[in-house]
Amino acid sequence: MMPKIGITEKNLEKATNLLSVVLSDEMTLYVKTRKFHWNVVGPSFMELHKLFEEQYTQLELIIDEVAERIGKLGGKTIGTMNEFSKLTRIKENPNKYPVQKSMLSELLADHETVIAELRKDIDKSDEENHDAGTADLLTGILQQHETIAWVLRRYLG
């Protein structure tokens, strides 16, 4: 049953499609952060191991919020790696196991990509889809990514 919440059916569909891309970015970043958590080695092992765990835990919460928003708007939430990989704007690097500094740099670049894309998604949600709720959700998510990016940037000096 399609919700009757003051957003046209067409805009609800556009909103859920947009959110599916956001969800795909978050899932890809989550998996990458987990991979680095599992594979980090070196002098700051424990510190980075814990940092990456903190970050992927935060991403888990974001993922759930985005998935639930899709449901609130009457959409079906995608849920396979195949679907995520088709929609994500984050680049994966299979069979690559970077050193600590490269892990930090790669995650920073990914979070900055997400931040830049979320800015566009927020505008689209507000101006084109007339969906203030999604724009607000994405603004909060953007702020979380800005904080994570700031922390990663501090490690890189």
Backbone as CSV, one residue per row, in Angstrom:
resi,resn,N_x,N_y,N_z,CA_x,CA_y,CA_z,C_x,C_y,C_z
1,MET,0.847,-1.183,0.000,0.000,0.000,0.000,0.890,1.244,0.000
2,MET,0.645,2.130,-0.926,1.426,3.348,-1.062,1.006,4.353,0.020
3,PRO,1.961,4.932,0.730,1.607,5.904,1.768,1.025,7.187,1.173
4,LYS,0.134,7.781,1.895,-0.495,9.049,1.493,0.030,10.116,2.445
5,ILE,1.232,10.620,2.129,1.937,11.511,3.058,2.279,12.867,2.434
6,GLY,1.563,13.229,1.374,1.785,14.537,0.761,2.913,14.555,-0.258
7,ILE,3.354,13.392,-0.690,4.369,13.281,-1.742,3.736,12.443,-2.853
8,THR,3.846,12.910,-4.077,3.224,12.169,-5.181,3.854,10.782,-5.310
9,GLU,3.106,9.887,-5.920,3.604,8.522,-6.121,4.899,8.532,-6.947
10,LYS,4.947,9.397,-7.948,6.146,9.519,-8.780,7.342,9.978,-7.940
11,ASN,7.122,10.958,-7.067,8.212,11.450,-6.223,8.602,10.436,-5.150
12,LEU,7.639,9.664,-4.673,7.975,8.589,-3.730,8.901,7.578,-4.395
13,GLU,8.606,7.251,-5.645,9.455,6.300,-6.371,10.850,6.883,-6.602
14,LYS,10.912,8.164,-6.992,12.218,8.807,-7.187,12.992,8.844,-5.864
15,ALA,12.297,9.089,-4.766,12.941,9.142,-3.455,13.501,7.773,-3.064
16,THR,12.733,6.723,-3.277,13.218,5.387,-2.907,14.362,4.953,-3.812
17,ASN,14.335,5.360,-5.069,15.467,5.058,-5.965,16.728,5.779,-5.505
18,LEU,16.584,7.040,-5.145,17.715,7.816,-4.628,18.260,7.172,-3.352
19,LEU,17.357,6.792,-2.467,17.776,6.171,-1.203,18.434,4.812,-1.426
20,SER,18.057,4.104,-2.468,18.709,2.823,-2.779,20.173,3.039,-3.164
21,VAL,20.446,4.140,-3.849,21.835,4.475,-4.192,22.601,4.839,-2.918
22,VAL,21.998,5.644,-2.063,22.625,6.005,-0.790,22.903,4.743,0.029
23,LEU,21.923,3.856,0.095,22.088,2.598,0.825,23.252,1.794,0.244
24,SER,23.369,1.768,-1.064,24.452,1.037,-1.715,25.813,1.638,-1.373
25,ASP,25.896,2.952,-1.337,27.149,3.610,-0.930,27.504,3.242,0.506
26,GLU,26.511,3.312,1.377,26.757,3.013,2.796,27.185,1.557,2.990
27,MET,26.535,0.644,2.285,26.895,-0.781,2.401,28.305,-1.031,1.886
28,THR,28.649,-0.423,0.770,29.982,-0.612,0.201,31.041,-0.049,1.138
29,LEU,30.782,1.110,1.695,31.718,1.718,2.646,31.810,0.888,3.921
30,TYR,30.690,0.351,4.360,30.666,-0.535,5.527,31.559,-1.760,5.291
31,VAL,31.380,-2.416,4.151,32.156,-3.628,3.858,33.644,-3.286,3.756
32,LYS,33.962,-2.183,3.113,35.366,-1.775,2.979,35.979,-1.472,4.351
33,THR,35.245,-0.782,5.198,35.739,-0.449,6.536,35.950,-1.718,7.349
34,ARG,35.041,-2.664,7.214,35.179,-3.960,7.895,36.406,-4.704,7.395
35,LYS,36.615,-4.708,6.095,37.788,-5.363,5.516,39.069,-4.771,6.110
36,PHE,39.117,-3.454,6.203,40.313,-2.816,6.762,40.453,-3.139,8.249
37,HIS,39.356,-3.196,8.963,39.370,-3.596,10.378,39.997,-4.989,10.527
38,TRP,39.619,-5.907,9.658,40.121,-7.279,9.728,41.584,-7.394,9.305
39,ASN,42.041,-6.482,8.439,43.354,-6.659,7.820,44.402,-5.628,8.195
40,VAL,44.073,-4.691,9.072,45.066,-3.685,9.450,46.215,-4.346,10.219
41,VAL,47.432,-3.932,9.916,48.633,-4.407,10.616,49.567,-3.219,10.809
42,GLY,50.492,-3.346,11.749,51.491,-2.303,11.932,51.477,-1.726,13.331
43,PRO,52.278,-0.684,13.509,52.488,-0.124,14.853,51.226,0.408,15.524
44,SER,50.281,0.907,14.770,49.035,1.436,15.355,47.894,0.443,15.186
45,PHE,48.214,-0.840,15.124,47.208,-1.871,14.851,45.964,-1.719,15.722
46,MET,46.127,-1.774,17.039,44.963,-1.809,17.916,44.154,-0.523,17.828
47,GLU,44.839,0.602,17.748,44.137,1.877,17.652,43.279,1.936,16.385
48,LEU,43.847,1.547,15.240,43.100,1.584,13.983,42.052,0.480,13.927
49,HIS,42.375,-0.667,14.483,41.417,-1.775,14.551,40.147,-1.299,15.273
50,LYS,40.331,-0.622,16.396,39.196,-0.099,17.166,38.505,1.062,16.442
51,LEU,39.296,1.930,15.801,38.719,3.049,15.064,37.817,2.543,13.943
52,PHE,38.311,1.583,13.167,37.516,1.043,12.072,36.263,0.346,12.597
53,GLU,36.368,-0.322,13.730,35.190,-0.965,14.322,34.148,0.076,14.721
54,GLU,34.616,1.153,15.313,33.722,2.248,15.699,33.008,2.811,14.457
55,GLN,33.772,2.961,13.381,33.206,3.542,12.169,32.229,2.593,11.476
56,TYR,32.560,1.308,11.384,31.601,0.416,10.719,30.357,0.218,11.570
57,THR,30.483,0.324,12.879,29.300,0.248,13.748,28.391,1.449,13.496
58,GLN,28.990,2.613,13.326,28.220,3.818,13.008,27.551,3.670,11.635
59,LEU,28.263,3.099,10.680,27.695,2.884,9.348,26.529,1.903,9.394
60,GLU,26.604,0.893,10.274,25.481,-0.053,10.432,24.197,0.679,10.798
61,LEU,24.315,1.637,11.701,23.135,2.407,12.125,22.593,3.254,10.978
62,ILE,23.504,3.861,10.214,23.089,4.661,9.059,22.366,3.772,8.049
63,ILE,22.937,2.608,7.785,22.346,1.663,6.828,20.913,1.330,7.228
64,ASP,20.711,1.055,8.506,19.375,0.700,8.978,18.404,1.866,8.821
65,GLU,18.856,3.073,9.119,17.985,4.252,8.975,17.564,4.451,7.520
66,VAL,18.520,4.304,6.606,18.218,4.497,5.185,17.250,3.412,4.707
67,ALA,17.519,2.168,5.087,16.649,1.056,4.681,15.232,1.247,5.216
68,GLU,15.114,1.683,6.451,13.793,1.910,7.029,13.070,3.079,6.358
69,ARG,13.827,4.088,5.949,13.215,5.231,5.258,12.601,4.775,3.938
70,ILE,13.299,3.883,3.234,12.755,3.345,1.983,11.396,2.684,2.255
71,GLY,11.330,1.902,3.314,10.067,1.259,3.689,8.992,2.252,4.064
72,LYS,9.356,3.294,4.786,8.385,4.316,5.175,7.780,5.010,3.963
73,LEU,8.554,5.083,2.880,8.083,5.734,1.664,7.378,4.760,0.724
74,GLY,7.173,3.523,1.206,6.414,2.552,0.431,7.236,1.704,-0.509
75,GLY,8.573,1.826,-0.441,9.436,1.070,-1.342,9.908,-0.238,-0.741
76,LYS,10.500,-1.038,-1.594,11.151,-2.282,-1.175,12.645,-2.003,-1.080
77,THR,13.264,-2.488,-0.026,14.680,-2.251,0.204,15.502,-3.363,-0.430
78,ILE,16.453,-2.956,-1.291,17.354,-3.943,-1.887,18.212,-4.550,-0.785
79,GLY,18.776,-5.732,-1.050,19.532,-6.357,0.026,20.558,-7.388,-0.414
80,THR,21.048,-7.289,-1.648,22.104,-8.216,-2.063,23.331,-7.417,-2.483
81,MET,24.490,-8.036,-2.354,25.728,-7.374,-2.754,25.693,-7.055,-4.245
82,ASN,25.051,-7.905,-5.018,24.925,-7.666,-6.456,24.171,-6.356,-6.699
83,GLU,23.054,-6.181,-6.023,22.268,-4.952,-6.184,23.061,-3.739,-5.711
84,PHE,23.715,-3.866,-4.566,24.497,-2.748,-4.040,25.616,-2.362,-5.000
85,SER,26.316,-3.366,-5.542,27.463,-3.071,-6.409,27.041,-2.389,-7.709
86,LYS,25.807,-2.618,-8.152,25.321,-1.959,-9.368,24.996,-0.487,-9.147
87,LEU,24.682,-0.110,-7.920,24.226,1.254,-7.642,25.254,2.136,-6.941
88,THR,26.252,1.549,-6.302,27.161,2.342,-5.477,28.002,3.325,-6.289
89,ARG,28.335,4.418,-5.631,29.228,5.410,-6.226,30.628,5.308,-5.620
90,ILE,30.825,4.279,-4.778,32.111,4.030,-4.122,32.874,2.970,-4.902
91,LYS,34.159,3.208,-5.098,34.994,2.271,-5.844,35.539,1.197,-4.896
92,GLU,35.389,-0.046,-5.303,35.970,-1.150,-4.542,37.323,-1.521,-5.147
93,ASN,38.157,-2.154,-4.343,39.475,-2.590,-4.778,39.700,-4.034,-4.351
94,PRO,39.092,-4.975,-5.060,39.231,-6.380,-4.684,40.690,-6.840,-4.731
95,ASN,41.009,-7.749,-3.835,42.341,-8.354,-3.751,43.451,-7.364,-3.430
96,LYS,43.097,-6.216,-2.889,44.084,-5.208,-2.465,44.019,-5.095,-0.951
97,TYR,45.189,-5.109,-0.330,45.287,-5.012,1.122,46.302,-3.923,1.452
98,PRO,45.844,-2.674,1.454,46.768,-1.550,1.622,47.364,-1.464,3.025
99,VAL,48.445,-0.718,3.119,49.068,-0.425,4.412,48.198,0.596,5.137
100,GLN,48.494,0.812,6.418,47.653,1.663,7.265,47.339,3.024,6.640
101,LYS,48.378,3.745,6.213,48.172,5.102,5.688,47.282,5.070,4.445
102,SER,47.461,4.075,3.599,46.618,3.960,2.403,45.185,3.606,2.765
103,MET,45.000,2.789,3.810,43.648,2.492,4.279,42.951,3.784,4.702
104,LEU,43.655,4.571,5.491,43.090,5.830,5.976,42.777,6.771,4.812
105,SER,43.696,6.869,3.857,43.499,7.742,2.696,42.317,7.282,1.851
106,GLU,42.214,5.982,1.648,41.121,5.440,0.837,39.772,5.679,1.510
107,LEU,39.700,5.413,2.805,38.443,5.653,3.522,38.087,7.138,3.525
108,LEU,39.098,7.993,3.707,38.842,9.435,3.668,38.266,9.834,2.307
109,ALA,38.876,9.369,1.239,38.382,9.696,-0.102,36.951,9.194,-0.288
110,ASP,36.661,8.008,0.216,35.308,7.457,0.095,34.292,8.286,0.877
111,HIS,34.640,8.659,2.099,33.715,9.480,2.895,33.513,10.842,2.231
112,GLU,34.571,11.410,1.657,34.425,12.690,0.975,33.553,12.548,-0.270
113,THR,33.661,11.424,-0.968,32.778,11.157,-2.102,31.332,11.089,-1.635
114,VAL,31.099,10.354,-0.557,29.742,10.237,-0.011,29.209,11.613,0.386
115,ILE,30.040,12.420,1.024,29.620,13.764,1.441,29.202,14.596,0.231
116,ALA,30.024,14.605,-0.798,29.716,15.388,-2.004,28.436,14.892,-2.662
117,GLU,28.264,13.575,-2.734,27.055,13.012,-3.346,25.817,13.286,-2.500
118,LEU,25.963,13.198,-1.179,24.828,13.473,-0.293,24.344,14.911,-0.435
119,ARG,25.272,15.840,-0.642,24.861,17.241,-0.841,23.907,17.342,-2.036
120,LYS,24.249,16.668,-3.130,23.387,16.658,-4.319,22.061,15.956,-4.009
121,ASP,22.147,14.830,-3.280,20.949,14.059,-2.939,19.998,14.857,-2.043
122,ILE,20.556,15.649,-1.144,19.738,16.482,-0.255,18.973,17.514,-1.083
123,ASP,19.685,18.183,-2.003,19.027,19.172,-2.860,17.929,18.528,-3.690
124,LYS,18.235,17.377,-4.276,17.255,16.671,-5.105,16.041,16.262,-4.271
125,SER,16.290,15.765,-3.051,15.188,15.340,-2.180,14.280,16.512,-1.847
126,ASP,14.874,17.629,-1.548,14.110,18.799,-1.135,13.436,19.484,-2.322
127,GLU,14.220,19.803,-3.344,13.720,20.635,-4.441,12.914,19.860,-5.481
128,GLU,13.374,18.666,-5.857,12.699,17.913,-6.926,11.632,16.961,-6.391
129,ASN,11.948,16.261,-5.304,11.034,15.241,-4.788,10.077,15.792,-3.733
130,HIS,10.298,17.019,-3.276,9.462,17.644,-2.244,9.364,16.728,-1.016
131,ASP,10.514,16.206,-0.614,10.591,15.214,0.469,11.529,15.729,1.557
132,ALA,10.967,16.589,2.400,11.755,17.197,3.474,12.275,16.148,4.457
133,GLY,11.518,15.086,4.672,11.939,14.041,5.610,13.218,13.355,5.161
134,THR,13.296,13.009,3.876,14.508,12.387,3.361,15.654,13.385,3.350
135,ALA,15.386,14.629,2.971,16.427,15.659,2.984,17.000,15.812,4.394
136,ASP,16.129,15.793,5.396,16.571,15.917,6.785,17.407,14.704,7.205
137,LEU,16.937,13.508,6.871,17.694,12.294,7.187,19.079,12.355,6.555
138,LEU,19.121,12.710,5.281,20.404,12.753,4.572,21.329,13.832,5.126
139,THR,20.762,14.936,5.605,21.581,15.987,6.225,22.269,15.455,7.485
140,GLY,21.526,14.713,8.295,22.123,14.111,9.490,23.209,13.106,9.137
141,ILE,22.980,12.327,8.098,23.971,11.341,7.652,25.209,12.055,7.122
142,LEU,25.004,13.122,6.350,26.119,13.919,5.843,26.986,14.418,6.995
143,GLN,26.355,14.895,8.051,27.104,15.404,9.198,27.928,14.298,9.863
144,GLN,27.394,13.095,9.913,28.149,11.980,10.481,29.371,11.662,9.608
145,HIS,29.185,11.679,8.305,30.313,11.426,7.398,31.353,12.539,7.497
146,GLU,30.905,13.779,7.686,31.858,14.879,7.858,32.722,14.656,9.094
147,THR,32.128,14.163,10.166,32.891,13.892,11.389,33.882,12.752,11.170
148,ILE,33.437,11.679,10.537,34.333,10.558,10.263,35.488,11.022,9.370
149,ALA,35.184,11.801,8.340,36.220,12.311,7.438,37.215,13.191,8.192
150,TRP,36.719,14.002,9.086,37.583,14.864,9.892,38.552,14.026,10.720
151,VAL,38.047,12.972,11.348,38.903,12.090,12.164,39.961,11.436,11.278
152,LEU,39.559,10.908,10.149,40.517,10.261,9.240,41.563,11.263,8.754
153,ARG,41.145,12.479,8.451,42.056,13.524,7.999,43.097,13.846,9.070
154,ARG,42.683,13.791,10.327,43.601,14.077,11.443,44.700,13.017,11.542
155,TYR,44.364,11.777,11.234,45.366,10.721,11.236,46.409,10.926,10.146
156,LEU,45.979,11.539,9.053,46.873,11.710,7.915,47.705,12.990,8.011
157,GLY,47.344,13.835,9.004,48.128,15.030,9.282,48.065,16.027,8.195
